[in-house]
Amino acid sequence: MRLRDLEIALESIQRLDEYDVSLEQYPTPASIAASILYAAQMEHNDIKNRLVLDLGCGDGIFAIGAALLGANKVIGIDVQSKALKASQMNSRLLGIEDIIDWVLGDVSSLQLCCQIDTVVSTPPFGVKNRGAE
């Protein structure tokens, strides 16, 4: 998949209407998410055929992008059920729902059954509330 094709696909997803800045929630533009994921794949081979974990996935832009770039499996975790509902809908609409597991919960409570190859997360961190992420 070309970078522009990934960006177009990510631009098509439904984004959340409201973000809680106290939880460091804000939308990552599709162009930035696509560029980060594409670089991770093209420069480091960190996405395709890998198990990818998206911490604080929000509406799922990084998890969905990783799935579109050929990840074997993606896990997206977030504390906000509204965000995960949007993520689930987006992955269904793009036909990648079997690749992504959406988990409602705090990252510290995540118990993994296997080794994660790549971790992605929305930057920047600690901008509004140090340690919230």
Summary of the structure (lengths in Angstrom):
residues: 133
radius of gyration: 13.6
end to end distance: 30.6
largest distance: 36.5
contacts: 412
relative contact order: 0.22
helix: 38%
strand: 15%
